[in-house]
């Protein structure tokens, strides 16, 4: 879901920029998408909204999928940061 949200934000930002007649750099679009995605994650964590949960692949599976996508689509992986959900307090 996180990647889907980020992809949706990137697409929306790109469409909005195109409609306005100016095109932001890919770096700007990705930075904005990341900022919005992390903001949404933070908001869910603060409100205790656990409905936004989703299964995450293991690190090994994620890295393998990213490398496959890198080869297929020709982008470069710069870094990978795994965020872990807050543990429920008892």
C-alpha positions in Angstrom: 0.0 0.0 0.0 2.8 2.4 0.8 4.3 2.1 -2.7 0.8 2.5 -4.2 0.2 5.6 -2.2 3.5 7.1 -3.2 2.9 6.2 -6.8 -0.6 7.9 -6.6 0.9 11.0 -5.1 3.6 11.2 -7.8 1.0 10.8 -10.5 -1.2 13.4 -9.0 1.6 15.9 -8.5 2.8 15.3 -12.1 -0.8 15.8 -13.5 -1.2 19.0 -11.4 2.1 20.4 -12.6 1.2 19.6 -16.3 -2.1 21.2 -15.9 -0.5 24.3 -14.5 1.9 24.5 -17.5 5.1 23.9 -15.5 6.9 20.6 -15.1 8.8 20.0 -11.8 11.9 17.9 -11.9 11.6 14.2 -11.1 13.6 14.8 -7.9 11.1 17.5 -6.8 8.1 15.2 -7.5 9.7 12.3 -5.6 10.6 14.5 -2.6 7.0 15.8 -2.4 5.6 12.3 -2.7 7.8 11.1 0.1 7.0 14.1 2.3 3.2 13.5 1.8 3.5 9.7 2.4 5.5 10.1 5.6 3.1 12.7 6.8 0.2 10.3 6.3 2.0 7.5 8.1 2.8 9.9 11.0 -0.9 11.0 11.2 -2.1 7.4 11.3 0.5 6.6 14.0 -0.6 9.6 16.1 -4.3 8.9 15.8 -3.9 5.2 16.4 -5.6 4.4 13.1 -4.6 0.8 12.5 -6.9 0.3 9.5 -4.0 1.4 7.3 -2.0 -1.8 8.0 -0.7 -4.0 5.3 1.5 -7.0 5.0 5.1 -6.2 4.2 7.6 -8.4 2.4 10.8 -9.4 4.2 13.8 -7.2 3.5 15.3 -9.9 1.2 12.1 -10.1 -0.9 11.8 -6.4 -1.1 15.4 -5.9 -2.2 15.0 -8.7 -4.8 11.9 -7.0 -6.2 13.5 -3.6 -6.3 16.5 -5.0 -8.2 14.2 -6.7 -10.7 12.3 -3.5 -11.2 15.6 -1.6 -11.5 16.7 -3.9 -14.3 13.3 -3.8 -16.0 12.7 -0.1 -15.9 16.2 1.3 -15.9 16.3 3.3 -12.7 19.0 3.4 -10.0 18.3 2.4 -6.4 20.0 5.1 -4.2 18.8 3.9 -0.8 16.3 1.6 0.9 14.9 2.5 4.3 12.6 0.2 6.1 10.2 1.7 8.6 8.9 -0.4 11.4 5.4 0.2 12.9 5.2 1.3 16.5 4.6 -1.6 18.8 1.3 -1.6 20.7 1.7 -0.5 24.3 0.2 -2.7 26.9 
